[in-house]
Amino acid sequence: MRHRFHVGRGVVAMSLAWLPTAALGLVLAACGTYGSHTDPIFRGVVGPAGGTVAAGPVTLVIAPGALLADLSIEILPQPDPLPIDPAAGPVEYLPGLHCIGPLGQGLAQPCVVRICYDPADVPGGATLADLVLLEWDDAAQWMRVRGNAIHDTVAGCFEDVFYGELGHIGVGVRTLRFDFVVAAQDPIVGAALGFGFSDLYLGHSGGGIAPQGIPNTSDGRGYVPSGDGRRVLFAVSDLQTDGTSLRAVDVADGSVLFESSPDLFVRASDPLYGWFPGQPTNLFYAHREEPDGFFDVFADDDVAGAAHQNLRNGEFFEGLIDVRIAPDGTMALLRYEDAFGGGQRADVVSTSTGALLGDDLPILPLGPGSPMPRWLPDSSGLTFVDGDELQRIDRDGGGLATLYVAPTTLLDAAVADDFAPGSPAASHVAYLRTTGGQIVSFGGFTGPTTWFGTDVLAGGARVEQDLGADLGVGELAYHPEGTTVWCQLTSIGQIFVDGQARVGTAAVLPPPGAFEFVTVFDAATAATNRVIAAPLGALDIDKVSGDVLLWMQSASQDVQFPQAGLWRLEDDGTGGTTVSLGGLVPLDAPRFLTSWRANVCSSFAAFVR
């Protein structure tokens, strides 16, 4: 019997020598130690010319020259589960395990194997990103996860285009889920290439899963996952044009969902691109146009719908420097700076139409020295600091009111997620304040000292800590669980009284050699949980689990973390265990797939937006 099979671009005739029934048992024994099988099966002979063979969900394309002589090949279901490489971490089989025999038969040329699955078999709580291709390792006698397999999530199929040994094949689902993305390099590949080639990888903060590369992410940087963790947006440099573009891919298979137009001058800096909260397919970014000058444009793109390359134009010669999206995703606070005078202004625009909702709001009383205003947790308005007051204002500039009064001038303040407009006694606030210079005994003078504190908006529950130094503030943000407050502080000066250094709590002093550092405070007591010699951008917090990941660039950066790489901390900032990347070297900070950030933040910045 003769059949025609597609091979590459051509078609070859291949003789299928059907085996007699008596020989069937021998063939089945080669593919498993069971005595029955379920149709469909394939049995036939493939020669040096190659061919395509298929049965059920499995298709095998044998390249010309892969076989040196005619070979009897079979494809049939494998009803019995097989051992899985323990190094793969917890993996369970989806239905559809098959055998391609003879087991262990090597192929002299890379071939292509494809296996499909039924999406309805994916268990609840798992996503397509949790699926893996499993292939038989005949020497080890177990199934291994095939890294860098092509995952067609639309068709529901995996494809290995470098298939080199016949054996069992199946699809598995990880019971431990990937939960972060990181830029990393294989040191062996890097040494061979002679430069820092990197990809984005999915990893697990518990270290129980080998990292998995995301296709189409070569040399990606400034990455920020979507709110549902299924997509990642990142910047890519074009070495030929010296420009930068943005790209968004599906983390499950690396399929490109968005790529900024090459004609746009993209502002790929912190924190000017990211995802709208509550809209996991809708991203935003900024680009610059230069018609007789320049103006910056706020733009968006829904990877599942419409794009607006010009959602909102800024004014001429004003650069967009900061963006905060309202928690409900419907509004954006845009902060601009005049290129010549240095003055700043803040507007609120609609994220669906670009309409101006609030023009030049009076929320930057110190101009460039004002911290970035924040949205109230219910998106009903904005908060900003003005002297010793935390004030709120409606998006259109109305409704100005004082929410809280601190003992001295506020450096920054944030309202907790428990905010309730009608219950100021149950709504918490965290702040950093400065005392200003003070006259002391015998006509002496001390510089300002910085205090951290928490309270309720109605007052009366204040707890504070004197930090014993004059500190700058880069960022202040509540942990998603509300139990701790994470701050990036900058060392400005130590306070001296009568020639003696004065400290509040030694634990809040910057680590030796650290100019910028993270301090974790307890939200209930204002006590210091930890001081870390790293910028806030070097760590990330999972908004769902509360887990914390930290990147240490060197073993000498902080004595608390004596090994370079990734560290997992407790949600209160204490503890610390290393996270294995299976020999990969991280080149940037990790970002949880469900990060507390919606905007990009590089490892050397402080933004939590």
Steps between C-alpha positions, in 0.01 A plus 500: 500500500643839406425835667620852425639712783602866515865558582613861513378661178490180298302180500660157504359154444567270792436129532310399813570137574216407731615249756316173553291454812753261647764772496275756667589383848869555435437853378280582799761365736744750352264782590392389845444206729127462455295255302228712342469822309236744386461615142603705316848363446756528225736221393719518192844527351685826439825514306788744442276720284301592811128561527214615716314252722215568738253337736251670730651821642857419392669595173862415422687655206816302430755703308686354202817333624375463858480123450786315335285197410137393492352491849171366636338784691190493719291769671244384753341607826690432823235432766741462793661806663877518482750646749585867456843652563495615867693813399195614301309570821142390560339420160186304426397346169219624283313225311661395172836343592638320192794286398710543186712191448743343490588659833843662504544498122732789416440734207797620296329829405276726710138401445167654601248347737165653587250395765166668568280506809142585588485837685203362693743261673697784659409484871335787678741756640759427232563708188651414164830640628513209746503237224824329392610256232627170641737275301660165580864480605589139422833509682345632822175302451272791584319791340668841484354846449602617152622857542442757225231292331262702285159529666216588263237604753242572229517152348574335835823328387868472592768467235864397535696596189823338624362154574789255513389174664181293472313429821197580708346845466231684692380828644525576870378773732711646776338482841746767610437804282750740351451823688767745382689620194867599491764590243775241521792362306631150451869551589609225261317662208625843603861381510464341158348812345734739678229744608211528744222343300194446719137394490205538730433189705209379708599379845352384829577688818517174693772377265312176434481536121775534243471844329336506160597746228234717338542511120536837323649673805870518408672787683170615646529755781269716705239224518164530671239219510130560441266497796389142438856377444437368149694760304820696540589840352866592456744725314732384223795703371570521129878509463477607136281805553601565862129513575272313737171323440247335729373147462238296684493121484292218642704339779367155409642482149676830428252596228536871423187690598623857454797678350531876492526657157861540383407854397437602861760646735397297803570642847611169647594632844366452854207509565354602163355170380303216652150351526169653602380342829201276448560496125757221446501537121534878494843660523623860495819670393639838398669616184646832387422696186727777376323740261698824545568412862358204689204380697442171677202282422316270739388195302339162556448171322249229582658175381146367464349814344564859396823699514540873566845620404392852593275458802611836641756754373705699746595865459799610292837472673355313797635156574283232658690386810255295709172312470259365760197303385190503722435166676185450293699557179275776365724805556867591474691766692766641267789708634689725257814710531582807295818440302626855549365644824483175698147570618262207539129444464257210546198405287240226529375336180253226412672173409223408256472823301796716601261778602645755741325455836724720714727773367812623682378385840645681808654183640872577460548777759880458498525457124777251420548442874149365549458123527277346234134532609309177554154376413272415789440123511140544382608727206276777636779758498869571552714562808804727526717643776514873570706600803379298796172409331389208286230637273252348259354643182252386237625414154371832364655715775191526719438352844825621655518384863753408769515128575774500765729738690848382608707649784752650254561534126415189302751355257251248364187316609280215374147396592450127561260286300261490797402860416129571552383858426247497784725328755818703560550324833536167317707629204876470547780720374880459496738793469855631522547845651790733573553714808700772329800659676483529878670721761660294779679578826775762516392658174574192295307402189407162351387429150170338423422146602258263330216313669290210377148462632154353450161617621135504404371796302291617795813505718545359847679175406842637407811287541837636388871434486780756492733374225789698640617645171409745227365273229363553155194306385485326164180302549257387767251217443287268707549127456186361328402334829525836681716368784828663399616816325792487254707814449797594290710745700803701405783576741548877528664556837549369853371710791754615761424650844789650700742323271339158548319310226133457594300207373141403545529128425831370371315258271369783281841639422616433143722195454868586448557649157128516415371834376151372416347223708168333578353509849206279594283634782229325700174682425360439850800605710720710263791276601767407249478145368802521270740727313622376162790643299311513171262734321130421514507413130721201580212326676142413418193393696223267384167678544321164533728288721691783671833329424813712456787446254830691517790519254850527642752591229807391696592304810650813655196725452342420838643267766149371571498345152843338449421362155425684176170413334137484606379480859153432633398694812209466739211739438617713795846540346677258732668170418667416173549186292671478162290427191661262253502590131658174395835652406359810330642836605240773567577827323220708650245497779213248500139601454213288627242408238249657739728784608402786728623723217300585188768733355856423401769551763864423433713334765671832580179701543249528783160519332202301624226604261 
